[in-house]
Amino acid sequence: MENNLDKLIIDDTEYVTEVPEHSRKPYEGVPDPSEIKAFIPGIIVEIKVSEGDSIETGTVLLLLDAMKMHNEVCSGKNGIIGKIHVSAGDSVQKNQLLINLIIPE
């Protein structure tokens, strides 16, 4: 990538496109697995765990209603529920912190 120009080749045809600087997102690094965040704005329907609960990878932590669909938010790691930052009925924004996990080493 040079001078904000990106090249794309499809069927031996080269296309050049300019990506405005304001539309580029900075690299934010690898997400912290101990922080469960909302992946989409919505409303918390139900919290299925309590602080102090031991959980495994894939455990359903809560239900998030977004665009009239219930989405299960699951754990990506084994651990213990540290702090729950939301309650049923709360509106949340994308990337809002929902739950902290304590992940054993």
N, C-alpha and C positions, 0 to 999 in steps of 0.2 A: 504494500500500500504506500503510495507516494502522493503527497499533496492532496490527501483526502480523496483520492480516486481509487476505486475498487474495480477489479477486472473479473468478469465472469465469462466462462467459455461454455457455450451450449452448441452441440452438433457442429464443431469446428468454426463457429462464429464467435468472435470476441466482442463482448459488450463492456463498455466503460461507464461507470456511474459515479457520481460525486455524492458523498455522504456529508451533509452539513455537520459541522463540529458540534452544534448544540444537540444533535440527535444521538451522538455517541455516548454510551454509558461507561463510566469508569469501572475498572475491574474492582470488585468488592471483596475478593478473596473467597476462600472456602467457607461455607456457612458453619457456624458453631453448632455441633450436634446436641449441645446441652440446652439450646434455645429453640423452642417450638414456636414458629411464627405463622401468622395467617398468610396463606399463599394467594388469597383473593379477598376483597372486601365482603363483608356479610354480617350475619347475626349469629351469635352463639345460641344454639338450640338446647344442647344438653352437654354437661360435663360428666364423663363416665369414670373419672378417677378422682382420688382425693390426695391431698398432700401426705407424703410418707408411704404411699403405695409402691410396691415393687412391680415393675413392668418389664415386659420383654419386647424385643423388636417386633413391630407390627401391631402392638396393642392399640386399640382404638381409644384415644384420649378424650376426644370431644366431637360433637357434630356441629358443623358450620353451615348455615343456610345461606346460599349465594345464588342469586338468579332463580329462586324457587326450587333449588335442588339441595338436598342434604348431602354434605360432603363429610366423609369420615377423615379426621385428622389423626394420623397414627404416629407412633414412636418409630424413629429410625435406629434406635439403640436400646439395649437393655439398661435399666437404671432404676432410680427411685424418684418419684415426683417430689421436686423441691418446693417450688412456689407456683401457685396458680394465680395468674394476673387478671383473669376475666371471670364473669359470672354468666349464667344462663340469661338470655335477653339482651346482653351487651352487643352493641354495634362495634365492629372492628374494621380497621383499615388494612390494606395489604402491607405485609411485613411487620405488623404489630406483634409484639411479644405476647404470647398466650400462656406458655408454661415453661418453667425452668426445670431441667432434669439434673439429677446428680448421677454422673456416670462413673462407675467404679473403674479403677485403673487396672 
